[in-house]
Amino acid sequence: MPDVTLAGDGPIFARLDSRCVVVMHLNEYRELLTAASSRVREAANAGRVKRRADQRGHSTIDRDPEVAAFLRERFPRRETISVLYAACVERFGPERAPSAGRIQTLRGRWRR
């Protein structure tokens, strides 16, 4: 690695083998890396926090009171999960119908 002496405070911009390069003090480079990684970490955490805040303990069924009421009304009949799922698809369409796993989770909580 060639020795370079920096005369000023700022970085040096140059070309090396037709590529643009920057020469700066090692401490400045470390600060730059730390700041960049902090921004990436904050952005990633913000996405996770937003998703968790949106979910906040409510299942997709709980967010649709009409579907939840429909299912709770049918739980005492002891219908299978596949029958409940088919009934939801028929009544609410595939977009609003919860998955069979979600129905099973809700029924498990309902029994408690």
C-alpha positions in Angstrom: 0.0 0.0 0.0 1.5 3.4 -1.0 2.2 6.0 1.8 0.1 9.1 1.4 0.4 12.2 3.6 -2.7 14.3 3.9 -1.9 18.0 4.0 -5.4 19.4 4.7 -8.3 18.5 6.8 -10.7 17.2 4.1 -10.5 14.1 2.0 -8.6 14.0 -1.3 -10.5 13.0 -4.4 -8.4 11.4 -7.2 -8.4 8.8 -10.0 -6.6 5.5 -9.7 -6.5 3.2 -12.7 -9.5 5.1 -14.2 -11.5 4.7 -11.0 -12.6 7.5 -8.7 -11.1 7.1 -5.2 -11.2 9.1 -2.0 -8.3 9.3 0.5 -9.3 10.3 4.0 -8.1 9.9 7.6 -8.8 6.5 9.1 -10.8 8.0 12.0 -13.0 9.9 9.5 -13.6 6.7 7.6 -14.5 4.8 10.8 -17.0 7.6 11.7 -18.5 7.4 8.2 -18.9 3.7 8.4 -20.5 4.0 11.9 -22.9 6.6 10.7 -23.9 4.7 7.6 -24.4 1.4 9.5 -26.5 3.3 12.1 -28.8 4.7 9.4 -29.2 1.2 7.9 -29.9 -0.3 11.3 -32.4 2.4 12.2 -34.3 2.0 8.9 -34.5 -1.7 9.4 -35.7 -1.4 13.0 -38.3 1.3 12.0 -39.8 -1.2 9.5 -40.0 -3.9 12.2 -41.5 -1.6 14.7 -44.1 -0.4 12.2 -45.1 -4.0 11.4 -45.4 -4.9 15.0 -47.4 -1.8 15.8 -49.8 -2.6 13.0 -50.3 -6.2 14.3 -50.4 -5.2 18.0 -51.8 -8.6 19.1 -54.8 -8.6 16.8 -55.2 -11.4 14.3 -56.5 -10.8 10.8 -59.8 -12.2 12.1 -60.0 -9.7 15.0 -59.4 -6.8 12.6 -62.6 -7.9 10.7 -65.4 -8.0 13.2 -67.9 -9.4 10.8 -65.7 -12.4 10.1 -65.0 -12.9 13.8 -68.7 -12.8 14.7 -69.5 -15.2 11.9 -66.9 -17.7 13.1 -67.7 -17.4 16.8 -71.4 -18.0 16.0 -70.4 -21.3 14.3 -67.9 -22.6 16.8 -70.5 -24.2 19.1 -71.6 -26.4 16.2 -68.3 -28.2 16.3 -67.7 -27.9 12.6 -64.3 -28.9 11.2 -61.7 -26.2 10.3 -62.1 -27.1 6.6 -65.9 -26.6 6.8 -65.4 -23.2 8.6 -62.9 -22.1 6.1 -65.2 -23.1 3.2 -68.1 -21.2 4.8 -65.9 -18.1 5.2 -64.8 -18.2 1.5 -68.3 -18.7 0.4 -69.7 -15.8 2.5 -66.8 -13.3 2.4 -64.8 -14.3 -0.6 -61.1 -15.5 -0.7 -59.8 -12.0 0.0 -61.5 -11.6 3.4 -61.6 -15.3 4.4 -58.9 -16.1 7.0 -56.6 -19.0 6.6 -57.5 -22.4 8.1 -54.6 -21.8 10.6 -56.0 -18.5 11.7 -59.4 -20.0 12.2 -57.9 -22.8 14.3 -56.0 -20.3 16.4 -59.1 -18.3 17.0 -61.1 -21.4 17.9 -58.4 -22.4 20.4 -58.6 -19.0 22.1 -62.4 -19.1 22.0 -62.4 -22.4 24.0 -60.3 -20.9 26.9 
